[in-house]
Amino acid sequence: MEVFECISKRRSVRSYCKKQVPDDVLEKIVEAALLAPSAGDIHPYRIVIVRDEEKIRRIAEAALNQMFIAQAPIVIVYLVNIEEASAYGRRGVELYSLLDVGASMENLMLAATSLGLSTCWIGAFDERKVEDIVKAPRGYRAVSLTPLGYSDHIPRAIPPPSKSEKIYYDEFK
Ligand SMILES: Cc1cc2nc3c(=O)[nH]c(=O)nc-3n(C[C@H](O)[C@H](O)[C@H](O)COP(=O)(O)O)c2cc1C
């Protein structure tokens, strides 16, 4: 799929079918996630691919009961390794690591879209509970997650914000 078509087709999908994701498809999607840029090429995160139904249900509950997450056959969880992120000091921990995860998540979501799968960025969740569910060692912070699967209910595109409101040339006007 052409890149602009893929970007405009990606939607936050909140309804999934039971169809399983083939291993080779999953592999391609996570490979795309690791191709994202990262400050100092450190990639100070881990990606946990959760396929266990019970764990997925608990993650949905930990995500403020956003139970549509539990319909998906896979949930992808991103965790930052604080020690690796601190290679760039406070800025590395508080900014670069989160930007790195954002870039990687977007790659993952676009790769999923191009292969006919759906995702939904989930930021609203109890970090401690999710860290507990994936048995994260100390020093890891769960920062974002997404369900991954097939869907028959792709929502209509939301119009993007207007360029006049968001884009400036040379300076704020
Ligand atoms: C940082 C971040 C956190 C988000 N958290 C949630 C969430 O917890 N639950 C949810 O349903 N959508 C969440 N979203 C998805 C947004 O609601 C969605 O991207 C937005 O409404 C635009 O829709 P679109 O993704 O289909 O373009 C999140 C998106 C981002 C970038």
The ligand as a MOL file (V3000), in Angstrom:
LIG
                    3D

  0  0  0     0  0            999 V3000
M  V30 BEGIN CTAB
M  V30 COUNTS 31 33 0 0 0
M  V30 BEGIN ATOM
M  V30 1 C -1.3370 9.2010 23.2500 0
M  V30 2 C -2.6750 8.6510 22.8030 0
M  V30 3 C -3.4990 8.0410 23.7350 0
M  V30 4 C -4.7220 7.5070 23.3310 0
M  V30 5 N -5.4690 6.8200 24.2520 0
M  V30 6 C -6.6230 6.2280 23.8520 0
M  V30 7 C -7.3620 5.4020 24.7540 0
M  V30 8 O -6.9760 5.1800 25.9040 0
M  V30 9 N -8.5050 4.8460 24.2870 0
M  V30 10 C -8.9550 5.0150 23.0050 0
M  V30 11 O -9.9960 4.4570 22.6600 0
M  V30 12 N -8.2760 5.7860 22.1190 0
M  V30 13 C -7.1240 6.3840 22.5070 0
M  V30 14 N -6.3840 7.1030 21.6020 0
M  V30 15 C -6.8380 7.2100 20.1970 0
M  V30 16 C -7.4050 8.6100 19.8830 0
M  V30 17 O -8.6430 8.7670 20.5330 0
M  V30 18 C -7.5470 8.7140 18.3390 0
M  V30 19 O -6.2550 8.6450 17.7710 0
M  V30 20 C -8.2220 10.0030 17.9070 0
M  V30 21 O -9.5520 10.0540 18.3470 0
M  V30 22 C -8.2060 10.1580 16.3840 0
M  V30 23 O -8.8130 9.0680 15.7370 0
M  V30 24 P -8.0020 8.1870 14.6760 0
M  V30 25 O -6.8710 7.5200 15.4060 0
M  V30 26 O -9.0010 7.2020 14.1200 0
M  V30 27 O -7.4650 9.1150 13.6260 0
M  V30 28 C -5.1560 7.6370 21.9760 0
M  V30 29 C -4.3060 8.2490 21.0460 0
M  V30 30 C -3.0760 8.7240 21.4460 0
M  V30 31 C -2.1510 9.3170 20.3950 0
M  V30 END ATOM
M  V30 BEGIN BOND
M  V30 1 1 1 2
M  V30 2 1 2 3
M  V30 3 2 2 30
M  V30 4 2 3 4
M  V30 5 1 4 5
M  V30 6 1 4 28
M  V30 7 2 5 6
M  V30 8 1 6 7
M  V30 9 1 6 13
M  V30 10 2 7 8
M  V30 11 1 7 9
M  V30 12 1 9 10
M  V30 13 2 10 11
M  V30 14 1 10 12
M  V30 15 2 12 13
M  V30 16 1 13 14
M  V30 17 1 14 15
M  V30 18 1 14 28
M  V30 19 1 15 16
M  V30 20 1 16 17
M  V30 21 1 16 18
M  V30 22 1 18 19
M  V30 23 1 18 20
M  V30 24 1 20 21
M  V30 25 1 20 22
M  V30 26 1 22 23
M  V30 27 1 23 24
M  V30 28 2 24 25
M  V30 29 1 24 26
M  V30 30 1 24 27
M  V30 31 2 28 29
M  V30 32 1 29 30
M  V30 33 1 30 31
M  V30 END BOND
M  V30 END CTAB
M  END
